[in-house]
């Protein structure tokens, strides 16, 4: 058999490939999981609301599908692999819809969960009791019907805004709806008028919804407290017909007291009380009025009601009739000596009593007869009636007055024979007489007819004192009486009876007498000021210690008066050594006057006059007792000597002898202590030439910067400076500044040449000379003979040469001179040039010799190089000689200098004063 054609083979290969791919696809389909899905899977819907559910599958070609649920449907939408359906009026607490599809002979399912919620639209708080007793429990009950799910509910019981109890119903079954919260609360006073409410919260925020809240209508609680005790009723037991009495009813322990109601009644008559409140207490006050028709026993009722409870009190009250008794006099006004009849009568049941004497039986009158006298005038008669009511005895009375006409009587009680009045305040002067009709009274002074203004308010003066006759008269007659009026007044101390100043003389007898005016006569005592209890009494021998201020006081019943009395004791003069010394030293320049104070009163006058010698008849100036800046001082020429002082006053004189001596304080001036002093160095040391005038002789001490004058053998320059010298004696000090200068001989301290390296012909050099001396030294120079063109500085301390020549070489001397001596030093200067081979004065030969020279040869000689060597080769190459040991010029500081003392001077030349020369050689 022939094989397949190429085209067929290609078709078969394609088919197998397609089958392979198909089988692979079927295998993949068979292995893919198909599912059904319901969205939303879990839903929470408000009760009565609607919801769209979407049922879908991933099956490529589902055979059929649907949505199973008991809920009402409103519309459906379909697709190949999905179904959407709207569910409406959802009321079931919980349902589980099922989404299903038929795919590849399998049923695919997806279950959902739909729950409903209901807002807490109704929150009810069970009504509270109308009144709740304080201290007892009551129940708060809150209902929230239908709200849910209950597991998301929270109920809270509130007092105002305060939470009392809060409960969450979390954990309740999902289908549970509605909730009830009950609590037992203790009623308190502060709960009265408080609003209680219930708040419901449905929290669906965990489910993606909000928080739904609602609160019940508030309910007001009224609490009360009522005392178990009955009210306190205060009322009379008896009430007279036609009268009225207050009735009170009180009760404590009420809360709230304003809510209490009071009922108050007398029998069948309801009273209208006024109610007052104070805290938890209540008091009701009413007026009970009785009439004759109500006579007999009645009941008084008080009832207090609060919170539906009442407290009541009852009391018995009796109403009665009792008219007043009748009192009559036969005549109400009779003359003295006439008979009067008094009668007392009352009702039939009353027993009367007249002036304490009862009637024989109730209902009968009582009588009294009397012969009228002046004592019976204005006599009162008393008629009493008694009546027994309900075991209690009641009484009433009447009174009447009898007037008796009689002549005046002046009794001592109403018009005393002796009157004593205080002076000053206004008084009503009274002299009253008894009598009917009332008598008139007037009082006249017996010595002059002055009349007292009786019965009028007026001031009492001393002029009213005296004896008066008082007369009382009326139509029945008259009465006469003599009286004495005394006016009392406080003591007075005047200048006549008690002068302000009293003068006594020492050694005489005297007494301190002060007479005071006053009624009654005052007693007077005088006490020295500051000495309590030391009363000055009787006659005494006057001494100086009696002088001083005394306090005199006069006292009587009307007051006191006090006065200061100054007692001065006078006495003759006397000298005391302390206040007027027998020996007095006058110090020159102090301005002091002789103090001579003399004791005596009045103050003595004092005069001191010189006796004998230079002071004869000279008055000694005295220091005033009270010195002032303007008082004259002691004259500068007061003469010492003997003076006689005489002190005199009106009580005598006294004499004393005084010896006056003169002294003076230290005094230094230019003559005794020159301000500038000069010493010479090396001289024998001596003290400063400084003394002072004064008496006694002053001591002088000198110091520099606080250091005393040193003890030295010789004067040194260190002694120069400024010294303070102080002179001292008993009357003071004086000081002076002294400047000490130390002078010394001259010394040439330095003589030097410049430049130090030497001098060549035509060169310049300078010599410097420095000298130490005081006063400053004069510098002078001595130069070699023939040295010309020398230049000197202004003070000669420097000598200068410009263009040195051979004539300038040689010895120079510097000398320093002042008033104390002379000192000199010398220095040698050599000027070296070419060696002269031809005779001096042959200029041509000299020029030829200089032209033939190949160079310069140097020869150096100095004190420093004498012990060394010269490096000629090195010097020739450099044009100068070199000192191998490094020494230079002398101590004088200048090369080519030599110094020494002047001729005749014993001082040696200094080490640096060697002579050196410089020789120049050409090469």
C-alpha angles and dihedrals in degrees: 000000000000116000124251119284119255092250093054091047089054091050093048091049089052092049093049090048091051092047090049092051091046092050089049090051093049090049090052091049092049091052097048113097113235119209143179121225132198121198126228090028092188121024135177113204131180110252110271092019131120136241139191115225121198116206115190142160139197092223106125095221113010115195095218140333144182150164119254117203139135092224124105117265126213105180144354135209124190142195135173093275104013144057127196121194132177117224116201139190092022107191106149112106091227135005134170113214117197125218114200140175132182110228129167090344091308130109115230116201138185122184124207134193124224120185128180129217130200124205119236092255093151117051111168128187112200110243116268124233115274090240126011120198114235112251095027127105124247131185127247113198125182124191127192105181119201097359115134170311083315093213089068094049127104121184124198128189112212137198100201100309094333116106112230099178134354125194131185119203094206112150096036116134114278092240093054115112133186127020141217126205120191128183136175114226130189111233115235135185092249089056090069108115091006119142118231122197143162126234122201123199124191106193111198095154092111086061094051095263131103140264113272116202135180134169130207123240109274120254120208119226121211115199127187142183122204123186114239089223119096120246119274109244118199114190137135118265090220130041123186117225111257093024133097132215133187119255122198132192120189135180131178131202097050123149123210089013095186089063093058119107123211127207116192123176139165107210106309092337112100114214126216106228128197108227122210125185130206114176108303093343127099129196124185118193125191137164118242114208122193130201131196090253090062097057113143138047117332134178122238113206129195120182127178119196127192131159093358092305127105138202118199139189129188129196133181121238128186122211116207143170122231119162120203120262123255120239120189135178122204087226127003095202121036136160118254112282099027124125118248128193120209121195129190121191137166143169126311096265096041127095113218129208125195118199089340095310113114126215118255096251136359112280096030123106126240124226139197132187126196143170105240118239133171088265089061092059108118089005112161123219120207125210117187129187126192130198128183115222124176092339093312124107115226126195139196131179145189131201136201135188129225121211118207121192114224143150121271122282123197104205123188090237093060099030111023120203091230122043123191117187131175117241120245114025119087114262135185105234108218134188107160128187129200118232144118116264092034109264125229116239130200130172123206128190108248095217100051116359100257109158124219115231096231119198094014125112110240143141119277115231134180090250090071093065115111146077119309136186114219122200126193120192141172136155090281094057142279143273131208130205136172116222135183120221118204121187114203123202139173122269121272127200113203131182092257099056095029114022119202094231130037126182123206130182118232112253096023127106119253143152132210106241124180119178117201130194120223147113119273091033107265127230115234128207129174122207127184111247113259094015107094113203096012099123117188107228138159133357117326140180105252116241131170091255089065090071116102145080119309127196110221117193128188118199138184136150092282098054144286142272129204134197137179115234118194113211115199120195114203126201141166126273124281133178123228121198093225095053097036111023122205091221120042130176118209113212113209115239098013095101091222120150126211108276110221113158116176125202115230145110122264091031108266124233112239130204127176117199128185117252119206134340121029093343096056108140093354116138115230110222111238129212112247116245090242106033117208132187090256095054112117117255130226112288115250094239099053107156119222117228143095121322131185116217120203121193118193138178133155092279097055146293140266132201129208134177118226127192113211121198128181129226134164138211122247118286128185128184140160092284095055099031114020112212092220122045129173128208132185120237112249094019120127108280117248136175122269113277094244127131136155139218119232146110119276091033109264125232116231125211125181127197139168116225089342094309114118121240107285123235108237134161096220137026116255133186088251089070091072116106145080120308130194113220119194124192117201138184136149093286101052145287140282127195137197135185115231124193114208120200122193116209123198141183119271122263125187097228097179137021114172140165127220130235093037094202097074140267126275124194110280091019129121129242137176131207118205123198122190121186133187115214144130121246088033114269127242111237121220132175135212114200131190115275112271095023105139136181095038116170123208130193122237093268094035091243093123129051117193132192123191119194099013117217133185090268089064092063118097142066122332122193127201116198128190118201135181136151092286100052150297134273130183140184130191135214129187121222121190124190111203125194138161119321113258112230098176127058119285111268095031101114096176094053091048092052091050091049092051092048092052094052114103096204147328125290117206126213118186126186123176139147092251092051098043092092094042139067133251123232096219096176092053091043092050091052092049097039096245140068118256124214105229096204091055096239119147134182127333130278089275087077097235127094112235094027128127125178136192143154123282120266112288094018115126094211115107125234113264120254091255094055097096124134119240134177136200119213117193117208123187120222 
